[in-house]
Amino acid sequence: MDVNGPRWRTASRSSNNGGDCVEVADNLPGRVLVRDSKDRAGGTLTFTPDAWRAFVASR
């Protein structure tokens, strides 16, 4: 993992009403991490930057 670790932010397409929210860390070389903001210890998905861009573009 990067020395500075992931810098998490709320995804821009998450709702603002406290409901479905995901956090994204895209500061690490070669990977994008995604997790549930309500269950941060519940696991993390890892995407390549290209796969993440394709996913976001398809939404």
C-alpha positions in Angstrom: 0.0 0.0 0.0 1.1 3.6 -0.6 3.1 5.1 2.3 0.4 7.7 2.8 -2.4 5.2 2.5 -5.7 5.7 0.8 -7.4 9.2 1.0 -11.1 8.4 1.1 -13.8 10.8 -0.2 -17.5 10.4 -0.7 -18.2 9.4 -4.3 -19.8 12.2 -6.3 -22.8 10.0 -7.2 -23.6 9.1 -3.7 -26.9 10.4 -2.3 -26.7 13.3 0.2 -29.5 12.1 2.4 -27.4 9.7 4.5 -28.6 6.7 2.6 -26.5 4.8 0.0 -23.0 6.2 0.1 -19.7 4.8 -1.1 -16.3 6.2 -0.5 -13.6 6.2 -3.1 -9.8 6.4 -2.8 -8.2 7.1 -6.1 -4.8 8.4 -4.9 -3.0 5.1 -5.0 -0.9 4.2 -8.1 -2.7 1.7 -10.4 -5.8 1.1 -8.3 -9.0 2.7 -7.1 -10.5 1.5 -3.8 -14.2 1.6 -3.1 -16.0 0.9 0.2 -19.4 1.3 1.9 -19.3 4.4 4.1 -21.7 2.8 6.6 -19.6 -0.4 6.9 -16.0 0.7 6.4 -14.6 -2.5 8.0 -16.9 -4.6 5.8 -14.4 -4.9 2.9 -13.0 -2.9 0.0 -13.3 -3.4 -3.7 -10.3 -2.8 -5.9 -10.5 -1.6 -9.5 -7.9 -0.6 -12.0 -8.2 3.0 -13.0 -9.4 2.0 -16.5 -12.1 -0.3 -15.1 -13.3 2.4 -12.6 -13.5 5.0 -15.4 -15.5 2.5 -17.5 -17.9 1.8 -14.6 -18.5 5.4 -13.8 -19.0 6.3 -17.5 -21.7 3.5 -17.8 -23.8 4.8 -14.9 
